[in-house]
Amino acid sequence: MSLRICICDDEELMIKIFKRILYSYFNERKVFCDVITYHNGLSLLHDFKDGCTYPDVLFMDIMLGDSNGVDICKEMRKGGYTGTIIFLTGSSEYAVAGYEVDARGYILKPYGVDHIYNTLDRILRNSGTVAYTIKVYNQITRIPIADILYIESQNTKCVIHCIDNVTYTIYKKLGDVEEELSGNGFLRSHRSYLVNMAAIVTAKDSLVLKNGESVPIRTKNAKEIREEYMEYLKSFI
């Protein structure tokens, strides 16, 4: 699996720093990425309209010397661009503008490695590039992380609950599964439950998931569990 990534920023130094972080991230995760760069929005828009550029992920600077990044993205959306847009900006006050083009978040300058890594983790999970590999009846199965809702411990086995009511049963301890899925956005909400935070809709006395199911929160650690989920949400802003 490979990803086509485009960076549009009028600051050469920022592009160099960002590219270095991107390559480091994808090398660690054994994912190939092809990175192209633009120093102005009009050149990017021209190439897009000519069919030369159609990245999976577009990192767009909002304040460009020749144009406004949001306006460029609007034109690309009108032209049929459906890829992931992440804005690069020096101020969070521009974040709201991202809703106009269905942006998936923004990254503040100067770049923070942790924030970039969290954003890329989310992109990979949602793209299906990252998967959890299991063995069932001597058959190897790769389950996209984005398909997993939660994992439930049942004595000597764990049941992986996925979208569309699909389930998989593996004979492992939940603690071992939690370790294997470390770094993929899972929350241990209860001694018997491991939840994909991307599937959570609300977090109160229990965790309500996007399929309508509720997963319990361990009362003793309820505050810490909700705080961990809130920290996860910060990667979206």
N, C-alpha and C positions, 0 to 999 in steps of 0.2 A: 504494500500500500504506500502511495506517495501523495504528498500534498503540494499543490501549486500555491505559493504565497507571494503576495505583492505588498511592498512597502512604498507608500507615497509620502515623502517628507522633503521639505526644501532645505533641511539642514544636513549636510553631508556627514558631520560627526555623529548626529543622532542615528542616521541610517547605519553607519558602521557599527555602532554600539549595539543597535537592535539586531542586526544580522548576526553578530557574534553570539548574542544570547540565544537566538533562534537555533543556530546550528548546534550549540552546546546542548540545548534541550532535546532536539530531535536525535542527536547522536546517542544520548543517554537512553532514549526509548526505542532505538533501532527503527526509526521511521524516516524514510527518505523524504526530503523536501527540496523543492526547486524554488529559489527565491529570486524574484525580479524586483527592480527598484525604479522609482520615478522621482524626479526632483520637482515636478510641477504637475498640478492636477489636469491641466488642459491636454498635455501629452498623453496621460493615462486615458482620458476620455476619448481622445482621437483614436488611440490604438484599440480601445474597447469597441468603438463603433465600427472599426475596420475588421473586427474579429481576431485581432492579434493577441489580445489579453483577456483571459477569463479565469481569474484565480479562484481557488477554493476559499481562500481567506484573504481579505483585504485589510491591511493596517493603514488607516488614512489619517494624516495630520489634518486637523480642522482649519488651522490658520496657515494657509499657503500664500506665498508671495504673489502668485498670479490669479488666485481664485480661493473660493471657500470650499473646504473639503465636504461639507454637508451638501452643498449645491451640486458638486461633482457626483456624489453618491446618489442624489435624487435623479440625475440624468441617467446614471447607470441602471438604477432600478426601473426607470421608465423604459429603458432599452432591453429589459429582460434579465438583468443580473440578479441571481438568486443566491450568490455565495454569502459567506459570513463576513460582516463588516465590524471591525473594532476600531474605534477612534483613538488617535493619539493627540493629547492636548496638555497644555501647561496649566489649565485651570478646570476644576470640576464644574464651573458654572455653565460650560457648554454641553454637559452630559445630556441634558434634557433634549437637545436638538437631535440626538441619536434616535429617538423614538420615531422621528419622521421618516427614517429610512430603515427601520427595523434593525438597528445596530444591536449587537450582542454584548456591548460593554464598551468601556474606554479605559485607556491606560495613561496615567499621569506622567508627565516629564518633571524632573529627570527620572528615567526608567528605574523601577525597582524590580530586581530579578524575581523575587517571590511572587509579585503580582502578575508578571508576565507568565511565569510557570503555571500559576493557578488558572489563568485565562486559557492557556494552551491545553492544560489538562481538560478543562471543560469542553473546549472545541473538539478534542480527540474523542472524549466520551460520547459526545452527541453525534459525531460522524460515524461511529461504529468501528473506528480504527482500533480502539482498545477493546480487548475481549478477555474473558475469564475462561481459561482452558480447563476442562474437566474430563474425566474418564468414566464412562458409564457402559458396563458390560463389554469391556475391552474396546470400546469405541471412543475415539477422541472427539470431543465436541467443543467448539469455541462459541461462547455466549457473549455477544456484544454487551459491554458494560451498560450502555444506554437502555438495553432491554430488561435489565434486572431491576425489580422493585425492592425486594427485600429477601433476606435469607433467614430461615427459621430453624433453630436447633430442636431436634426431636430425639432425645436420648443419644444413641450412637450414630445418628445420621443428621444431615442437614438437607432441608428442602429449599431449593432456589426458586423463588416465585418471580415470574417474568410477565411482561405485557401479554395481552390476549389469553390470559389464564394458562399459560404454558408453565410447567414445573419440571425441575430436574432434581433427582435425589442422589446425594453423594454421601459416602461413609467417611466423614471427617468431623473433627471437633470444630465448633464455631470459632474458637480462638485461632485455630490454624487457618481457617478461611479468612478471618479478619486480617491476619498477617499477610496472606497472599494478595489480598485486595488493597493493602495499604497504599495510600497515595491516589486512590481512585474515587474519593469522595463518599466513602461509606462511614456510617455512624453507628456505634454500638449503643442502641437506645435501651437495651434490656439484656439481661444475661442470656436470653434465648433469641434475640433478634439483632440482625445487622441490616441497616437500612441504607439504600442508595439515596443520598440527600437531594439528588436531582429529581427524584420522584416525589418529594415532599411538597404538599400544598400548604398545609398549616401545621404549626407546632405549638400545642397548648398542653392539655393534660395527656394527650396522646399525639401521635404523628399521623396525620391524614394524608394519604397518598393520592396520586392523580387518578388511580382507578377506583377511588372511593373507599378503599380498605383503610382500617386504622391499625396502627402498630403501637403497642404500649411503651410508655417511658418508665424507666425504673424510678420510683418515687424518691428514693434516697439521693439520687444524682440528677434529679429533674432540672435543676438550675444549670448545672454544668453541661448537660446534654443540649439544652436550648441555646446556651451560649456558644457551644461548638457549632451548632447549625447556623447561628447568626454570623459567626466568623466565616463560614463557608459562603453565605450570601454576599459578603463584602467583596468577593472576587468578581461579582457581577457589576460593581459600580466603581 
